[in-house]
Amino acid sequence: MKIYFVTSNRHKVEEAKKILGTEIEQVKLDIKEIQSLDVKEVVKDKAKEAYAKLKKPVIVEDTGLYIKGWNGFPGALISWVVKSMGIKKLCKTIGRKRSAMAKACVAYYDGKNLKIFCGQIKGRISKKPRGKKRFDWDRIFIPEGDTRTFAEMSLEEKNRISHRVKAFRKFKRFLVR
């Protein structure tokens, strides 16, 4: 089965290829993204819109960063928060309650069946950005049980534990059944 991954982010495609161990075709489509804290709702809507434009089975993926000290905000709006205030300011404004949860959801839609696969990982927000930039907030998220941010890890290390790998592994089990 050919997998059409609707995203403009080549880094997501590279990670997905390594996780799934299969060829994925990246498709760049201009689709609207609903504004919601809930990652699951965002991917559900994106998958339906992507299928409507492409008319082929698609997957879409999105992530959220849920910060405990901010009552779960910004969730799926994390990219907008980083773009508007910057990653350094985000680190400074969090306060003492730095625990957080990263969540990724992959949605598959073939025009009839909508399946959503989610993964999450607990962690905390660093006091300042550290490591090489891959994704907006990889430089500030420290997974539970580690002292490094995702951006300080190799891609292979990150792909063993990340929220995205957990979601894509669930999707992979769905594909091979």
C-alpha positions as CSV (number, residue, x, y, z in Angstrom):
1,M,0.0,0.0,0.0
2,K,1.3,3.4,-0.9
3,I,1.3,5.9,1.9
4,Y,0.6,9.5,1.2
5,F,1.8,11.7,4.1
6,V,0.2,15.1,3.8
7,T,2.7,17.5,5.4
8,S,5.0,20.3,4.4
9,N,7.5,19.2,7.0
10,R,10.2,17.0,5.6
11,H,11.5,16.2,9.1
12,K,8.2,14.6,10.0
13,V,8.5,12.5,6.8
14,E,12.0,11.4,7.6
15,E,11.0,10.4,11.1
16,A,8.0,8.5,9.8
17,K,10.0,6.6,7.2
18,K,12.5,5.4,9.9
19,I,9.7,4.4,12.2
20,L,7.6,2.6,9.7
21,G,10.4,1.2,7.6
22,T,8.6,1.8,4.4
23,E,8.5,4.3,1.6
24,I,6.3,7.3,2.1
25,E,5.3,9.9,-0.4
26,Q,5.2,13.4,0.9
27,V,2.3,15.4,-0.4
28,K,2.3,19.2,0.2
29,L,-1.3,20.4,0.2
30,D,-2.7,23.7,1.4
31,I,-5.2,22.6,3.9
32,K,-6.9,24.6,6.7
33,E,-6.1,23.6,10.2
34,I,-8.7,24.1,12.9
35,Q,-7.6,25.9,16.0
36,S,-8.0,23.5,19.0
37,L,-5.9,22.5,22.0
38,D,-6.9,18.9,21.2
39,V,-4.4,17.3,18.8
40,K,-6.9,14.5,18.1
41,E,-9.5,16.9,16.8
42,V,-6.9,18.7,14.7
43,V,-5.7,15.5,12.9
44,K,-9.3,14.3,12.4
45,D,-10.2,17.4,10.5
46,K,-6.9,17.6,8.6
47,A,-7.2,14.0,7.4
48,K,-10.7,14.6,6.0
49,E,-9.8,17.8,4.3
50,A,-6.6,16.2,2.8
51,Y,-8.5,13.2,1.5
52,A,-11.1,15.5,-0.1
53,K,-8.4,17.3,-2.0
54,L,-6.2,14.3,-2.9
55,K,-8.9,11.5,-3.3
56,K,-6.3,8.9,-2.1
57,P,-5.8,7.3,1.3
58,V,-3.8,9.8,3.5
59,I,-2.1,10.2,6.8
60,V,-1.6,13.4,8.6
61,E,0.2,14.0,11.9
62,D,0.2,16.7,14.5
63,T,1.6,17.2,17.9
64,G,0.8,19.2,21.1
65,L,2.7,20.3,24.1
66,Y,0.6,20.3,27.2
67,I,2.2,22.4,30.0
68,K,1.0,21.6,33.5
69,G,1.6,25.1,34.9
70,W,-0.5,26.5,32.1
71,N,-3.4,24.0,32.7
72,G,-2.5,22.1,29.5
73,F,-2.1,25.1,27.3
74,P,-0.9,25.4,24.5
75,G,-1.6,21.8,23.4
76,A,-1.9,21.7,19.6
77,L,-1.4,25.4,19.5
78,I,2.3,25.1,20.4
79,S,3.5,26.1,17.0
80,W,1.5,29.3,17.1
81,V,2.8,30.1,20.6
82,V,6.4,29.6,19.6
83,K,6.0,31.7,16.5
84,S,4.4,34.6,18.4
85,M,6.5,34.7,21.5
86,G,9.6,32.7,20.7
87,I,11.1,29.7,22.3
88,K,13.3,31.6,24.8
89,K,10.4,33.7,26.1
90,L,8.3,30.6,26.4
91,C,10.9,29.0,28.7
92,K,11.1,32.1,30.8
93,T,7.3,32.6,31.3
94,I,6.4,29.1,32.4
95,G,7.3,29.5,36.0
96,R,8.0,26.8,38.5
97,K,5.5,24.2,37.3
98,R,7.6,22.9,34.4
99,S,6.1,19.4,33.9
100,A,4.6,18.8,30.6
101,M,3.2,16.1,28.3
102,A,4.0,15.8,24.6
103,K,1.3,14.1,22.5
104,A,1.3,13.2,18.8
105,C,-1.6,11.8,16.8
106,V,-1.5,10.2,13.3
107,A,-4.8,10.1,11.4
108,Y,-5.4,7.7,8.5
109,Y,-8.4,8.3,6.3
110,D,-9.3,6.4,3.1
111,G,-12.7,8.1,2.4
112,K,-14.6,5.7,4.6
113,N,-12.5,4.7,7.5
114,L,-10.9,7.2,9.9
115,K,-8.4,5.8,12.3
116,I,-6.4,7.9,14.8
117,F,-3.3,6.7,16.6
118,C,-1.9,8.7,19.5
119,G,1.3,8.5,21.6
120,Q,2.4,10.6,24.5
121,I,5.4,11.1,26.8
122,K,5.7,12.9,30.0
123,G,8.6,15.3,30.7
124,R,9.4,18.8,31.6
125,I,10.3,22.1,30.0
126,S,14.0,23.2,30.2
127,K,14.9,26.6,31.5
128,K,16.4,27.6,28.2
129,P,16.5,26.1,24.7
130,R,19.3,23.5,24.2
131,G,20.4,21.4,21.2
132,K,20.0,21.5,17.4
133,K,16.7,22.7,16.1
134,R,14.6,20.1,14.4
135,F,11.1,21.0,15.4
136,D,9.8,24.1,17.1
137,W,9.9,22.8,20.7
138,D,12.4,19.9,20.6
139,R,15.0,22.2,22.2
140,I,12.9,22.7,25.3
141,F,11.2,19.3,26.0
142,I,13.1,17.0,28.3
143,P,11.5,13.5,28.4
144,E,11.0,11.9,31.8
145,G,14.0,9.8,32.9
146,D,16.5,11.9,30.9
147,T,18.4,15.2,31.4
148,R,18.6,16.1,27.7
149,T,16.1,17.8,25.5
150,F,14.9,16.0,22.4
151,A,17.1,18.3,20.3
152,E,20.2,17.1,22.3
153,M,19.5,13.5,21.4
154,S,20.4,11.8,18.1
155,L,17.4,11.2,15.9
156,E,17.7,7.4,16.7
157,E,17.6,8.1,20.4
158,K,14.6,10.3,20.1
159,N,12.9,7.8,17.8
160,R,13.1,5.1,20.5
161,I,11.0,7.1,23.0
162,S,9.1,10.0,21.5
163,H,5.4,10.6,21.4
164,R,5.6,10.6,17.6
165,V,7.2,7.1,17.5
166,K,4.5,5.7,19.8
167,A,1.8,7.0,17.5
168,F,3.5,5.8,14.3
169,R,4.1,2.3,15.9
170,K,0.4,2.0,16.6
171,F,-0.2,3.0,13.0
172,K,2.3,0.5,11.8
173,R,0.5,-2.3,13.7
174,F,-2.7,-1.2,11.9
175,L,-1.0,-1.4,8.5
176,V,0.4,-4.9,9.0
177,R,-2.7,-6.6,10.4
